[in-house]
Amino acid sequence: PAAAASAPAMAAKPTPPTDPELEERKSRAEQEQAAQRKAQDAKAAAARKDNCQRAREQVALLDSGQRIVRMAPNGEREYLTDEQRAQETQRARALIATECR
């Protein structure tokens, strides 16, 4: 019986001594990584919000029927055709679908 009682104690691995300084450094590193992830997530969310807002404004402008002018590569003004307006509207709506969640 005594041998049976000591067998589970021998089966359990002894825990290595922990270095408080090492644990503190690990903890600080994990906290820094979490803070960096949080900052990156906040930055990405702000960019999505800005993209969403601009896409909504673009759709509103395109749907207004107002003539839209662009500068051509040669510096001249050119008006969007109905086909170009439809393409731009489709592109802006696709942005809304991805950015406005």
Secondary structure, DSSP 8 states (H G I E B T S, - for coil): -HHHHHHHHHHS-------HHHHHHHHHHHHHHHHHHHHHHHHHHHHHHHHHHHHHHHHHHHHTT---EEE-TTS-EEE--HHHHHHHHHHHHHHHHHH--
